[in-house]
Amino acid sequence: MLGKLGFQGRMKYGKSKMLLSGANLYECCVLPVDHVYFFKTCNLPDTYNSWFIITELHVWMCMVRLMGDSREGRFTRNALVQMMWKDMDSRSRKIGSMGSDRSMYLQGLHEHFQAALFGYDEGVLGDDKQLAAAVWRHFYEMNCNDARRIEMMVDYVRRNIHYLSNLDSELLLQKGRVTWLPLIENENPRRYTSSNRNN
């Protein structure tokens, strides 16, 4: 597995610990996030595809933060993404109606993910107009005419990217713990975090 992640040699933290941290971070992108609330607030259909798009966004935000932690961050990032695709494969097997189309569907998700990474990266480095274009294209899949909802997601991304940038690297690389700021600023200030794994 370590070879597949593309890293050899000694790093600051143990590789087994960072593999677990990657898995924990993925859980933080899935289990505590209120997907139904996102569906309603963002006016997204209650579908597996919408669930993936929401998860994809949170995985990307973690990836952005991890890229600031050199080789250890890249290793943990790769472990996070590997865990995501393992989960996608497992979930797709449980959708009985897919049948022989499952592989094609997963390939479509993979292509969406790669395009979203590029688009979000470009958007977050640019101004709000560029990030809004990325949100409209990849999060809303060019199916949103409500500027307020797009602005809401731009603000959500900006706030969380800033928040994650201030998290301690040890918390990420050795524990795999991350929380999320509310979708709408100043609403119920609960933060989302995974409590399933503490080590």
Secondary structure, DSSP 4 states (H G I P E B T S, - for coil): -TTTTT--S--SS-HHHHHHHHHHHHHHHHSSS-HHHHHHHHT--SSHHHHHHHHHHHHHHHHHHHTTSHHHHHHHHHHHHHHHHHHHHHHHHT-GGGGGGHHHHHHHHHHHHHHHHHHHHHHHHS-HHHHHHHIIIIISTT----HHHHHHHHHHHHHHHHHHHTS-HHIIIII----B--SSTTS----B---S---
